[in-house]
Amino acid sequence: MGLAFQASREIGLVVATAVLAHDFADGLNTVNVVTKNGGTRGFALRWLAMDAIAPVIGASLSLLIAPGAGVLSLLLALFCGFFLHIGASGLLPESHRTYPRPATTFATLLGAAFLYGVTALVR
């Protein structure tokens, strides 16, 4: 997030919104994985705290690191491409294979519309 804000205020807002929206589901997944694999409630809460503090640590570290505009552009493009690849090649096909229902397609389209809406708000 911090590096995105260094690029521009608009990019920072888009990335911050995406990270915050993602972190809610990520926290649920963290607790779910720990408890489904035999972890205690306390252990799951410690991992949840680590999951919650990670974006704050990352944003804070960006105050110490100030890459040039060229490096920053490449880093943001790399991260965006990496996450788009994971979603398009792994997550979406798996969700549609596991749950081949109209609701799955609707949720995919709703997510795309949400991302478009967040991007449009920043403009």
VENHU-V935579 format. One record per backbone hydrogen bond with DSSP energy under -1.0 kcal/mol. NH is the residue of the N-H (numbers start at 1). CO is the residue of the C=O. Records with the same first field share a line. If there is no record, write none. Layout:
BEGIN
NH = CO ; CO
END
This chain:
BEGIN
5 = 1
6 = 2
7 = 3
8 = 4
12 = 8
13 = 9
14 = 10
15 = 11
16 = 12
17 = 13
18 = 14
19 = 15
20 = 16
21 = 17
22 = 18
23 = 19
24 = 20
26 = 22
27 = 23
28 = 24
29 = 25
30 = 26
31 = 27
32 = 28
33 = 29
34 = 30
35 = 31
36 = 32
37 = 33
38 = 35
39 = 34
44 = 40
45 = 41
46 = 42
47 = 43
48 = 44
49 = 45
50 = 46
51 = 47
52 = 48
53 = 49
54 = 50
57 = 53
58 = 54
59 = 55
60 = 56
61 = 57
62 = 58
63 = 60
64 = 61
65 = 61
72 = 68
73 = 69
74 = 70
75 = 71
76 = 72
77 = 73
78 = 74
79 = 75
80 = 76
81 = 77
82 = 78
83 = 79
84 = 80
85 = 81
86 = 82
87 = 83
88 = 84
89 = 85
90 = 86
91 = 86
92 = 87
94 = 90
95 = 91
96 = 92
97 = 93
98 = 94
99 = 95
101 = 99
105 = 101
106 = 102
107 = 103
108 = 104
109 = 105
110 = 106
111 = 107
112 = 108
113 = 109
114 = 110
115 = 111
116 = 112
117 = 113
118 = 114
119 = 115
120 = 116
121 = 117
122 = 118
END
